[in-house]
């Protein structure tokens, strides 16, 4: 009597973001909203490989012809895990990364999947893990216009370079205070946005003064992501951010996109309320872990 032997899962690495997206795009599209960050990173890599400080990590886990898990990383940033409902695939991914000697500063993904990932990572590497941040992914298909404050939206340009650098540093300092927040990194990011055009930046102006900022970029098959969103402390609680995000989101829909996505910090109930009031609906929760 013959018995079928189950073959081990295979972890396949890729070098080219376009080729990788061709391979895994269908899998990611099954949960487009949940996987919007991965789509956005791949969109950026295809346009400008310099967003990764070194070769990106582009990995898929397969059982024969079936994709079970997808992960990517653009050094020096955290690994990003796609929606995955196959625990064995997560184990196989971690085992492959450890065997290859990969060094990860952290990882993020849907709550259950990323928890399994970090527990196994810690078990195999001895590195402790700590949950750094809880986020919620939202999707919008129709804008509910808020009561508009004074002012109007405009598209940022080259003349706004220093303002965007300063506000990106301030945003990162508030949202991720434990991260390295170097001026040079912020300048490089803003220069890429302005030179390559893959992220638009919108400003809300009142009497000629910029009071709030929202970015839009990271394309998915049917949408794009809104963020960062930042309002300086002296201009908060006046409705500027809500009005700007609503107007920026509507601008994306007016160009033919079906959806806009954004992420919020679960520890910030104000932003979660503001964005839901203008039409954003919660999709899934994301946890961010750091190692070491």
N, C-alpha and C positions, 0 to 999 in steps of 0.2 A: 504494500500500500504506500502511495506517495502522499506526502504532506507538503503543502505550500509553505515556503519560508518567507516571512515578511521582511522585505528589504528595509534597511535603515533609511530614515529621512535624509535628504541631501540638502546641504546648505551651499548655495551658489552665489559667488561674488561677481560683481560687475564693475567695470571701469568707466563706462560711458553713461551719463544720465539719460540721454535720449533712448539708447538701447534698453536701459533698465526700465524706463517708463513704458516702452513698447511691450516689454515682457510682463510687467506687473500692473499696468494701468487698469485692466479689466477687474482684477482682484480689488484694487483700491476703490474703483468706481462703485462697487457693491455697497460701500459705505462712504460716499463722497464727502458728506459733511463731516463725519467723524475723522476722516483721513485728509482733511483739507490742508493741514500743515505739511504733510509729506508731499502732496501735490505741489504746494507752493515752493517748497525747498527744491524740488526737482525742476520746476519752472525756472527758478533763479539760477540753478546750476547749468541748465541748457543755454541760458543767455550769457552767463558770466561765471566761468569756473573759478574765478578768484574769490568768490564768496566762501570757498573752503580753503583753509590754510593747510594745504597738503591734500593728498588723494582722498576723496570721499569714501565712506563706507556705504556700499549699496548691496544689500543682501536679501535673498529670498530663500525660504525653506519650502521644499517640494516633497510630496509623496508621489513619485512617478511624475505624471503630467499635471498634478493638482498642486496649486500654490496654497500653502497653509499659513504662512507668516511672511511679513515684509518689514525690514528695518533699514534705516539709513542714518548717517552721521556726517556732518561737515565739520571737521576739526577746526577750532578746539571745542566745539559745542557738544551738547549731550546727544546721546543716541535717541532716536525717535522710533517708537514701535507702532505699527499700524494696528487696527482692530484685528484681533486674533482670538478665535474660539477653539484652538487646538493646543492644549497645554503641552503636549509632546513636542510640538514645533518650537515653542518658546524654549524648552529645555535644550533642544538640538541647537538652536541659535546661540544660547549662552555657552554651551559646550564648545562650539566652533570658535567663538570669540576668545574664550579662555585658552584654548589650544593654540590659537594664532598669536597669543600674547598681546591682545588688544588692551590698551589702557583707556578706560572710560572715566570721565569726571562725574557722569551721572546719566540718567535715562528718564524718559517720560513716555507716557502712553495711557490708554484707557485703564481705569483703576485696577480691575482684576488681573488683566494681562501683565501690566507693568509690575504689579506686586509679585507675581510669580517670577518674573524676570529678575527682580532685584534680590529676592530671597535666594534664588539659585546662584546668582552672581556672588553674593556674600558667602554662601556655603563653599563655593569652589575657589574663591580668591582670598577669603579671609578679610576682605575689605568691609567695614561696616557700612550700612546704608541708612540714610535719614530722609524722611519725606520733607521736602523743602517748601512745596507749594501745591495747593489744590486749585485747579482751574476748571472752568466750564466752557464748553464749545457751544456756540449759538449759530443759528441759521435764520436768514431773513429772505422772504420772497416778495414781500410787499411792505413799503414804508408807511407807517402811521405818522403823519406830520405832527410834530410837537408844536406847542405854542412858541412861536419864534421870538427870541430875544432881539435886541438891537444888533445891527450888523449884518454881514453877508459873507458867504464863502468865496474864496478865490483859490486858484491853483498856485502853489509855491513854485518859484523859479530859482535861477542861479543866484539872484540877489538875496535870497533867503538862506544861503548856505550856512552862515554862522548861527543864525537863529535856530535852524534845524539841528545843528551840532549841539548847541547848548541845551536844547530841549530834549534831544535824545539822551544826553548824559543825565539830565535831571530825571527823565522817565525811568531809565535803567536803575538809577540810584534808589528810586522809590520802589519800583516793581521787583527788582532783584538786587537788594543791597549787598548780598554776599558775593556777587559776581565781580570780576575785574571790570572796571569802568574807565578805560583809558581814553583820553582825548583823541589820540591817534586813531583808535579803532572807530570812534564815532565819526571822525572826519572821513575815514575810508568808506564807511557805510553810506554816509550822505552823498559823497562824491559818486559812488556807484549808482545810487538812486537817480541822481540828476543826470549823469552821463549816459547811462544805459536805458533809463526810462521804464524799468520794469516795476518800479514802485512810484506811484504818484503821491504827492503830499499836498494836502488841502489845509488852508488856514481860514479861521473865522476872524474877520476884522471888524472892529468897531472904531469909527472915526479915524481910519487909517492905521490903527494899531492892531497887530496880531494878538489875539487873546486865547486861542486854542488851536491845536494841531491834530490832524488825523491822517494816517497813511492808508494807502490802498494798493495791494499787490499780492503776488502769490497765486497765480491762476490755477484753477481746477477745470475739469471738463466743462462745467456749466456755471462757474462762479469765480469769486475772488475773495480775499481776506481783507478786512478792515483792521488797521492797527499799524503802529502804536497809536494810542490816543492819549494826549497829554494837554492839560490846562495848568498854567502856573498857579500857585496857591492864591495869589491876590485876585485872580479872576474866576475862582471857583464859586459854585452854588448860584450861578446866574443863568444856567441853561445853555451855555455856549457849547459844551461838549456834546450834549444830546442833539442840539440843532445841527452841529457840524457833522456828526456821524450820520444823522438822518439825510442830510443833503448829499454827503459823499456817497452814501449807499444808493440813494436815488440816481446819482450820476452813473453809477456802475450798471444799474438796471436799465437806465435809458439807453445805454450802449448795446443792449441786447443780452446781457447776462441774466441768468435765471435766479441766482442766489448771491448773497453776501454772507460771509462768515466772520465771526470774531470770537476772541477768548476773553474771559473775565477772571479776575482773582476771586475765588469764593469767599475770601475774607473781607471783601469790599461789597457790602450789600447795596450801597448807593449805585455803583455802576451796573450791577445786575438788574436793579429796578429800572434805571434810566433806559437801558438798551431794550428791555422787554417792552417798555412803554412805547417805543417807536417801531416795534414789530419783530424784534429778534426773539426766536424761540429756542429754548434749551434742547441740546442734542445729546451730549454725553459729558461725563466728568473725566478730567485728565489729572493724573498725579505726576509731580516732578520729584525725582529722588536724586540725591547726591551721594557719591561714594567717598570713602576715606575719612 
